[in-house]
């Protein structure tokens, strides 16, 4: 039996375990969408924009651990995915982005809606493919999924010319056979095995250890091993933004987030430690600030699956390249069980004396809304965020104890990410309520995806922490640019609750603390989308904060 390239693509996706994809149709993918018309077992989610589709696939991948799939047309359809692809690339999220392309005979001739999407995405993908023969299609799909989920995860682009989509070939076991194992990361580098003994010796002999966990803990499914490791060596644990949820937020060993907006205790621990054990982390500038002042008295063990990250930003004494889950398993078998010492007492004292806090203003504060959200949900939900003050408050004042419950753009810092990501996470089948925490600036960037919420009746909550400004930029302008609020204040006073009602989405406006709990409980109890427009204080700031160029223990608190 012969099948078209379009049908072969869909069969290949199903073989790879795909049951949901996100996209937007157009001329150069019409054969694929025609094939989707009667293809069972594949749910296609139509978004309002290709960027929204890419963020949705990203959110789906982060919530489930599966590969997210995007389907868009050529030209502007393809270029609209670029920010979403870059977001996924920077945060090591596995995506397969399928783009239509003009027929092979027109490539390079400036045909209508032709663009070199492979060239454009070269710096922000793990790999790119163009399908030149329909017979290559099944193997290319399989390779794409393997590459996306193997080693350090990331996005892959498959560009399919329209004539390939209508070409036919005889089907065989490559379509209907058993799926091969994809993206198995259970390996440890040979050099790593030699260094394990060095790491064990440092761990056994240190007095002031600190475990610094990065996003690799979550993508590597190593949270259980991390908990065992911390408890065995009696080490405090700090997390980067991307690692929140990878270690229990209420655990006595947890010191909170580290870095520019980290806790005083986490930054103190890094500065005073004699051994820093970095796991699946990349020592970004938002964590280390001035690298010369980061963990100055500590030996550093760096565990990472990507050799390029080890020693890239800071000196490393013992590099351990390999799968974080497997390396932690090896370490847990070899390190000595330790007893609590004066270091642990100092950490607990620091946590008690310097908790996160904020001054309540006369107006509603974003921090209060996040605290109340945690109080009601007890963390049993998925939080997505936009970027800005909303993101940091959601990281600081909500306690994450389960992996894949915070979905946020850490590396690229993409405003407009959260709503699409929340839609994708909602289709992940996790059974958890999804709440997107946004600022009004970020929310306006991709609020067109409200139509997707309405179309599919996605049962999520959209929180808008509305301070009528670009809050984080305004904060920097006030603190470092003489209060010159250049183009950051919004005077239009948009009613986001009414905006939701335009899409037949329930909308609530709150302005006082006493209104917050009832609004949240009502919204969380509904099986449909809800927007809560929280009118918060414009002058509220994110603290603590490390100023640019300062050491991470030189923190600003007010």
PyMOL commands that set and color helices and strands:
alter all, ss='L'
color gray80, all
select helices_A, chain A and resi 5-15+27-36+50-64+76-79+82-90+104-106+117-120+122-124+134-149+162-166+173-176+190-205+216-219+223-233+241-243+264-272+285-288+291-293+307-309+324-334+342-353+366-377+389-396+417-426+440-445+447-456+471-480+496-502+513-525
alter helices_A, ss='H'
color red, helices_A
select strands_A, chain A and resi 2-4+20-24+43-46+68-72+95-101+127-131+155-161+168-170+209-213+236-239+254-257+275-279+299-304+318-321+382-385+406-407+434-439+461-466+506-510+530-535+545-546+555-556
alter strands_A, ss='S'
color yellow, strands_A
deselect
rebuild
show_as cartoon
